Amino acid sequence: MSTPRKPASGSSTTASSNWLALKKNLPEKAHKHRPGDGESSRPRKRQKMSHHPSGSNPHSLILPSPTTQHTSTAQPTGKLQSDQPDMDLESGESRANLQRLISGELTFNASQQSPGKYLALDCEMVGVGPKGAESSLARVSLVNYYGAVQLDEFVRQRERVVDYRTQFSGIRPTDLVNAKTFEEVQKRVAELLKDRILVGHAVHNDLKALLLSHPRPSTRDTQIYAHKHKLTRSNRIALRNLVMQELGVKIQEGEHSSVTDARATMAVYRLHKKEWEKPPQKPTHNAIAAASAARKPGGKKQKANTNEKGKATINAAATGATVFPGGGRKGISSGISIIVHQRGGSNKGTQPAEAGKVKKEWWKEVG
């Protein structure tokens, strides 16, 4: 007799007659939750999924939605823009615009080509004298506030040039063939700088080479102002280092150009113009009172004195009498007045003189 095989798992089976009879007698509730019934298992699965916090299929949370992907990619872009702003908030100047000013990439309209109020100056030198150790003016450049060139002239040399310093100055012998005289260039520079604000880097060296002077209130030296306003620790920072620090532009890597250096100086000044042009703060009433009290000669010392001389000084000041510096009468020091009083006195001042006289003429008393 053969044993019936068990059906494979997952295959459909036919219910027996005993189960069908029992199924009719079971209550309706127990029939729905029977674990073996395939139809009754579907609501049970749906009930289990309904307890998920999101109320949806948990596998849908693995992949980000298109909205989530869009916001995640936009966030780093905003950080990158905030880390590298083009507009400087303090000065209101565009750094990219100032960088193009230095490189000479800007174009100017008619109004921007006029001299204006601000002019930046830079000069280049050549070597004369023994071994070319002495510097002589060879090129002068002036640019206005927008970087437009107002003057760019070579200067004819009076002495023989020993060292053209081409690797630094960028000047060659051919540049000085048809150059103007020193007097012509000097006069033109003086006319342009009159009643204008001069901007330069260590500009006293350029003025010295031109044999000119300029009012200090109308001079803006970026080397001095950078140290004064704590941009750099050094009080003699080089222009190339200052421009690299403030604007991220490399200059003077090879041959120098006085036009480029003048534009770079103007760019640094424009970047910090608002801060550098702030008027000095007026002293408060308390500061003025403290300064005036400190200027009074010996005011605190006279009040602190308790000796007789100190009391006399205080009484004289209280009564409105004139108090002379050093004490005494009409500029005579108190020490001299004491000596004069001792010599002119009747008691203590005469005793030493009488004793000396008696000692000197002692024989008269003996005879």
LUMVOGU-747560 format. One line per field, with one value per residue (C-alpha): residue in one letter; x, y, z. Coordinates in Angstrom, 1 decimal, m for minus. Layout:
BEGIN
resn <- c(A / ...)
u <- c(X / ...)
v <- c(Y / ...)
w <- c(Z / ...)
***
This chain:
BEGIN
resn <- c(M / S / T / P / R / K / P / A / S / G / S / S / T / T / A / S / S / N / W / L / A / L / K / K / N / L / P / E / K / A / H / K / H / R / P / G / D / G / E / S / S / R / P / R / K / R / Q / K / M / S / H / H / P / S / G / S / N / P / H / S / L / I / L / P / S / P / T / T / Q / H / T / S / T / A / Q / P / T / G / K / L / Q / S / D / Q / P / D / M / D / L / E / S / G / E / S / R / A / N / L / Q / R / L / I / S / G / E / L / T / F / N / A / S / Q / Q / S / P / G / K / Y / L / A / L / D / C / E / M / V / G / V / G / P / K / G / A / E / S / S / L / A / R / V / S / L / V / N / Y / Y / G / A / V / Q / L / D / E / F / V / R / Q / R / E / R / V / V / D / Y / R / T / Q / F / S / G / I / R / P / T / D / L / V / N / A / K / T / F / E / E / V / Q / K / R / V / A / E / L / L / K / D / R / I / L / V / G / H / A / V / H / N / D / L / K / A / L / L / L / S / H / P / R / P / S / T / R / D / T / Q / I / Y / A / H / K / H / K / L / T / R / S / N / R / I / A / L / R / N / L / V / M / Q / E / L / G / V / K / I / Q / E / G / E / H / S / S / V / T / D / A / R / A / T / M / A / V / Y / R / L / H / K / K / E / W / E / K / P / P / Q / K / P / T / H / N / A / I / A / A / A / S / A / A / R / K / P / G / G / K / K / Q / K / A / N / T / N / E / K / G / K / A / T / I / N / A / A / A / T / G / A / T / V / F / P / G / G / G / R / K / G / I / S / S / G / I / S / I / I / V / H / Q / R / G / G / S / N / K / G / T / Q / P / A / E / A / G / K / V / K / K / E / W / W / K / E / V / G)
u <- c(0.0 / 1.5 / 1.8 / 0.4 / 3.0 / 2.9 / 2.3 / 5.1 / 5.1 / 3.4 / 1.1 / m2.7 / m4.4 / m8.1 / m9.8 / m11.1 / m14.7 / m14.1 / m12.7 / m15.6 / m18.0 / m16.1 / m15.9 / m19.6 / m19.9 / m17.1 / m18.0 / m17.4 / m14.6 / m12.5 / m12.9 / m11.4 / m8.2 / m7.4 / m3.7 / m4.0 / m6.5 / m4.9 / m7.6 / m7.7 / m3.9 / m4.1 / m5.8 / m3.3 / m0.4 / m2.1 / m2.7 / 1.0 / 2.1 / m0.4 / 1.7 / 4.7 / 5.2 / 5.1 / 2.0 / 3.5 / 5.8 / 9.1 / 11.2 / 10.2 / 12.4 / 15.6 / 15.7 / 15.4 / 12.7 / 13.5 / 12.7 / 15.2 / 17.9 / 17.3 / 17.6 / 20.7 / 22.6 / 21.5 / 22.8 / 26.6 / 26.3 / 25.0 / 27.9 / 30.4 / 29.0 / 29.0 / 32.6 / 33.8 / 31.8 / 32.4 / 31.2 / 33.0 / 30.4 / 32.4 / 33.7 / 30.9 / 33.6 / 33.6 / 36.8 / 36.5 / 36.2 / 39.3 / 41.2 / 40.3 / 41.4 / 44.9 / 45.2 / 44.0 / 40.9 / 38.4 / 37.1 / 36.4 / 33.8 / 34.4 / 33.8 / 36.0 / 39.0 / 39.2 / 41.7 / 39.1 / 39.9 / 42.2 / 45.5 / 47.8 / 51.5 / 54.3 / 57.9 / 60.6 / 64.3 / 67.6 / 71.1 / 73.7 / 77.0 / 79.6 / 78.4 / 74.9 / 74.3 / 72.5 / 68.9 / 67.7 / 64.1 / 63.3 / 59.6 / 56.5 / 52.9 / 49.7 / 46.3 / 43.0 / 40.4 / 39.1 / 42.6 / 42.7 / 46.2 / 46.7 / 50.4 / 53.0 / 56.3 / 60.0 / 62.6 / 65.7 / 68.8 / 71.4 / 74.1 / 75.3 / 73.1 / 75.2 / 72.4 / 69.0 / 67.7 / 65.5 / 64.6 / 62.9 / 62.2 / 61.3 / 63.2 / 65.5 / 67.9 / 65.4 / 62.8 / 64.9 / 65.9 / 63.0 / 62.2 / 61.2 / 63.4 / 63.1 / 61.8 / 59.0 / 57.8 / 58.2 / 56.0 / 53.3 / 53.2 / 52.9 / 50.0 / 48.1 / 48.6 / 47.6 / 44.4 / 44.1 / 44.5 / 47.7 / 47.6 / 50.8 / 52.8 / 55.8 / 55.0 / 57.7 / 60.3 / 58.5 / 58.1 / 61.8 / 62.8 / 60.6 / 61.9 / 58.3 / 56.3 / 52.6 / 50.4 / 50.2 / 46.4 / 46.0 / 48.3 / 47.1 / 50.1 / 48.9 / 52.0 / 51.3 / 47.6 / 47.8 / 50.0 / 47.9 / 44.6 / 46.1 / 46.1 / 49.7 / 52.2 / 55.0 / 55.2 / 57.1 / 55.1 / 55.9 / 53.2 / 53.1 / 52.5 / 49.8 / 48.0 / 48.2 / 46.9 / 44.0 / 43.0 / 44.7 / 46.5 / 50.1 / 52.1 / 55.8 / 56.6 / 58.9 / 59.6 / 57.8 / 55.3 / 54.7 / 51.2 / 50.3 / 51.8 / 49.8 / 46.6 / 47.3 / 47.8 / 44.5 / 42.7 / 43.9 / 42.9 / 39.4 / 39.0 / 39.5 / 38.5 / 35.4 / 37.5 / 40.5 / 38.4 / 36.4 / 36.8 / 38.6 / 36.4 / 35.9 / 37.1 / 34.4 / 33.9 / 35.5 / 38.6 / 39.0 / 38.7 / 41.3 / 43.7 / 43.4 / 43.9 / 47.0 / 48.4 / 48.3 / 51.9 / 52.1 / 48.4 / 48.0 / 51.4 / 50.6 / 47.3 / 49.0 / 51.7 / 51.2 / 54.4 / 54.5 / 55.5 / 52.6 / 50.2 / 51.4 / 51.0 / 47.4 / 46.6 / 48.0 / 46.0 / 42.9 / 43.3 / 44.0 / 47.6 / 50.1 / 52.0 / 55.3 / 56.8 / 59.4 / 58.0 / 59.6 / 59.1 / 58.9 / 60.7 / 63.3 / 63.5 / 62.5 / 66.0 / 67.7 / 65.1 / 66.0 / 69.7 / 69.0 / 66.9 / 69.6 / 72.3 / 70.2 / 68.8 / 69.6 / 70.2 / 71.3 / 72.7 / 75.0 / 76.5 / 78.9 / 80.2 / 80.7 / 82.5 / 84.8 / 85.6 / 86.3 / 88.5 / 90.4 / 91.1 / 91.7 / 94.8 / 92.7 / 91.0 / 94.2 / 95.9)
v <- c(0.0 / 3.2 / 6.2 / 9.5 / 12.2 / 15.4 / 18.3 / 20.8 / 24.0 / 26.8 / 24.6 / 24.8 / 22.0 / 21.0 / 21.2 / 17.9 / 17.2 / 17.3 / 20.8 / 22.0 / 20.7 / 22.3 / 25.6 / 25.9 / 25.6 / 28.1 / 31.7 / 34.3 / 36.2 / 33.1 / 32.1 / 35.4 / 35.1 / 31.5 / 31.4 / 28.7 / 30.4 / 32.2 / 34.7 / 35.7 / 36.3 / 39.3 / 41.6 / 40.6 / 41.8 / 45.0 / 45.5 / 45.0 / 47.6 / 50.1 / 50.3 / 51.9 / 55.6 / 56.9 / 55.0 / 53.9 / 51.3 / 51.4 / 50.6 / 54.0 / 55.8 / 54.4 / 56.3 / 60.2 / 61.9 / 64.3 / 67.2 / 66.0 / 65.6 / 69.1 / 70.8 / 68.8 / 69.9 / 73.6 / 73.9 / 73.6 / 76.1 / 78.7 / 78.1 / 78.5 / 81.8 / 83.1 / 82.1 / 84.0 / 87.2 / 89.5 / 92.6 / 93.9 / 94.9 / 97.5 / 99.5 / 98.7 / 97.9 / 94.9 / 92.9 / 91.5 / 95.1 / 96.2 / 93.2 / 94.1 / 97.7 / 96.5 / 94.4 / 97.2 / 95.4 / 98.2 / 100.6 / 104.3 / 106.7 / 110.4 / 111.4 / 108.6 / 109.8 / 113.2 / 113.6 / 114.0 / 114.4 / 111.4 / 110.6 / 107.7 / 108.2 / 105.7 / 106.2 / 104.0 / 104.6 / 103.8 / 103.6 / 106.3 / 107.2 / 104.8 / 101.3 / 102.6 / 102.9 / 106.2 / 106.3 / 108.7 / 109.3 / 107.6 / 107.1 / 108.8 / 107.5 / 109.1 / 107.4 / 108.7 / 107.1 / 104.7 / 103.7 / 105.9 / 107.0 / 110.8 / 110.9 / 108.3 / 109.9 / 108.8 / 111.2 / 112.2 / 111.5 / 114.2 / 111.6 / 108.5 / 105.5 / 102.8 / 100.3 / 100.4 / 97.9 / 96.5 / 93.3 / 95.6 / 98.9 / 97.6 / 100.5 / 100.0 / 102.3 / 102.8 / 104.2 / 107.2 / 108.3 / 110.8 / 111.3 / 114.6 / 116.7 / 116.5 / 120.1 / 119.4 / 116.2 / 117.9 / 120.9 / 118.6 / 116.5 / 119.6 / 120.9 / 117.7 / 117.2 / 120.8 / 120.8 / 117.0 / 114.1 / 112.1 / 108.3 / 106.3 / 103.6 / 104.9 / 108.0 / 110.1 / 108.3 / 109.4 / 113.0 / 113.1 / 111.9 / 114.6 / 117.3 / 118.0 / 118.3 / 117.7 / 118.7 / 115.9 / 116.3 / 115.7 / 112.6 / 109.0 / 106.6 / 103.0 / 101.8 / 104.1 / 103.6 / 99.8 / 99.7 / 102.4 / 100.5 / 97.1 / 95.5 / 94.5 / 94.3 / 95.7 / 99.5 / 99.0 / 96.3 / 95.9 / 96.9 / 93.4 / 91.8 / 94.2 / 93.8 / 90.0 / 90.1 / 92.4 / 91.6 / 88.3 / 89.7 / 89.0 / 92.0 / 92.8 / 89.1 / 90.2 / 93.7 / 96.4 / 98.8 / 102.1 / 102.2 / 98.8 / 99.8 / 103.0 / 101.2 / 98.6 / 101.4 / 103.0 / 99.7 / 99.1 / 102.7 / 102.2 / 99.0 / 100.7 / 104.2 / 104.3 / 103.2 / 105.4 / 108.5 / 108.4 / 111.7 / 111.4 / 111.1 / 114.2 / 114.0 / 113.8 / 116.4 / 114.1 / 113.5 / 117.3 / 117.9 / 115.2 / 116.6 / 120.1 / 118.9 / 117.0 / 120.1 / 122.2 / 122.4 / 120.4 / 120.7 / 117.4 / 117.6 / 120.9 / 119.6 / 116.5 / 118.5 / 119.1 / 121.0 / 124.8 / 125.6 / 123.5 / 125.3 / 128.7 / 127.7 / 126.5 / 129.7 / 131.8 / 130.0 / 130.3 / 134.1 / 134.7 / 135.6 / 134.8 / 131.6 / 131.4 / 128.1 / 126.8 / 129.0 / 132.2 / 135.7 / 136.6 / 133.5 / 133.4 / 129.8 / 129.1 / 127.8 / 131.1 / 133.1 / 131.1 / 131.8 / 135.5 / 135.5 / 133.8 / 136.2 / 139.3 / 138.2 / 139.9 / 136.9 / 133.8 / 135.5 / 137.8 / 135.3 / 133.7 / 137.1 / 138.4 / 135.2 / 135.5 / 139.2 / 138.4 / 135.5 / 137.6 / 140.7 / 138.8 / 140.8 / 143.9 / 142.3 / 141.0 / 144.4)
w <- c(0.0 / m1.1 / 1.2 / m0.2 / m0.9 / 0.9 / m1.4 / m1.9 / 0.0 / m1.7 / m3.8 / m3.5 / m1.5 / m1.3 / 2.1 / 3.6 / 4.3 / 8.1 / 7.8 / 5.7 / 8.2 / 11.1 / 9.2 / 9.1 / 12.8 / 13.6 / 14.4 / 11.6 / 13.6 / 14.1 / 10.5 / 9.3 / 11.4 / 10.7 / 9.8 / 7.3 / 5.1 / 2.1 / 1.7 / 5.4 / 5.4 / 3.1 / 5.5 / 8.2 / 6.0 / 5.3 / 9.0 / 9.7 / 7.1 / 8.4 / 11.7 / 9.9 / 11.0 / 7.5 / 6.6 / 3.3 / 2.0 / 4.0 / 0.9 / m0.6 / 1.9 / 0.6 / m2.6 / m2.2 / m4.1 / m6.9 / m4.6 / m2.0 / m4.6 / m5.9 / m2.5 / m1.6 / m4.7 / m4.4 / m0.8 / m1.5 / m4.4 / m2.0 / 0.4 / m2.4 / m3.5 / 0.1 / 0.7 / m2.4 / m2.6 / m5.6 / m3.9 / m0.8 / 1.7 / 3.5 / 0.5 / m1.9 / m4.6 / m6.8 / m6.4 / m9.9 / m11.2 / m9.3 / m10.6 / m14.2 / m13.4 / m12.5 / m15.6 / m17.8 / m19.2 / m18.5 / m21.0 / m20.1 / m21.2 / m21.7 / m18.1 / m16.7 / m18.8 / m17.1 / m14.3 / m11.6 / m7.9 / m7.3 / m9.1 / m8.5 / m9.1 / m9.7 / m11.1 / m12.5 / m12.0 / m13.8 / m12.3 / m12.8 / m11.2 / m10.0 / m10.7 / m11.2 / m7.5 / m7.8 / m8.9 / m11.6 / m12.7 / m16.0 / m16.3 / m14.6 / m14.8 / m13.5 / m13.5 / m12.3 / m10.0 / m12.7 / m14.0 / m17.1 / m17.9 / m17.5 / m17.9 / m19.0 / m20.0 / m20.2 / m18.9 / m20.7 / m18.7 / m18.0 / m17.0 / m18.6 / m17.7 / m16.2 / m15.4 / m17.0 / m14.5 / m17.2 / m15.2 / m12.7 / m14.4 / m17.8 / m19.4 / m22.4 / m24.1 / m27.0 / m24.6 / m23.7 / m27.3 / m27.8 / m24.1 / m22.7 / m20.4 / m16.6 / m16.4 / m18.8 / m17.1 / m13.6 / m14.7 / m16.2 / m13.0 / m10.8 / m12.9 / m12.6 / m8.9 / m8.0 / m5.8 / m6.1 / m3.8 / m4.5 / m4.1 / m4.0 / m2.4 / m0.5 / m2.5 / m0.8 / m2.9 / m6.1 / m5.0 / m4.0 / m7.5 / m9.0 / m6.7 / m5.8 / m2.6 / m1.9 / 1.1 / 3.6 / 4.1 / 0.4 / 0.3 / 0.6 / 1.0 / 0.9 / 2.7 / 5.6 / 5.7 / 5.5 / 8.6 / 10.4 / 9.9 / 10.9 / 7.5 / 7.9 / 10.7 / 8.6 / 8.2 / 4.9 / 3.1 / m0.6 / m3.1 / m4.7 / m1.3 / m0.4 / m3.7 / m3.5 / 0.1 / m0.5 / m4.1 / m5.0 / m8.0 / m8.8 / m10.1 / m10.6 / m11.4 / m14.3 / m15.6 / m13.8 / m15.3 / m13.6 / m15.2 / m13.7 / m10.3 / m10.2 / m11.1 / m8.4 / m5.8 / m6.8 / m6.6 / m3.0 / m2.1 / m3.6 / m1.7 / 1.7 / 0.8 / 3.1 / 6.1 / 5.4 / 4.7 / 8.0 / 9.9 / 13.3 / 16.3 / 18.3 / 21.9 / 24.6 / 27.4 / 29.9 / 27.7 / 27.3 / 31.0 / 31.8 / 29.2 / 30.5 / 34.1 / 33.0 / 31.3 / 34.5 / 35.9 / 39.2 / 39.9 / 41.6 / 43.3 / 44.9 / 46.3 / 47.7 / 49.5 / 53.2 / 54.1 / 54.6 / 51.0 / 49.7 / 51.9 / 50.8 / 47.1 / 47.7 / 49.6 / 46.8 / 44.2 / 46.3 / 46.8 / 43.1 / 43.5 / 40.7 / 41.2 / 39.3 / 38.2 / 40.7 / 43.5 / 44.8 / 43.6 / 39.9 / 38.6 / 41.4 / 42.7 / 46.3 / 47.1 / 46.1 / 48.1 / 51.3 / 50.7 / 50.3 / 53.4 / 55.4 / 54.3 / 54.9 / 58.3 / 61.5 / 63.8 / 62.1 / 59.1 / 61.0 / 63.4 / 61.1 / 60.0 / 63.5 / 64.5 / 61.6 / 62.5 / 66.1 / 65.1 / 62.6 / 64.9 / 68.1 / 69.1 / 69.6 / 72.5 / 74.0 / 73.9)
***
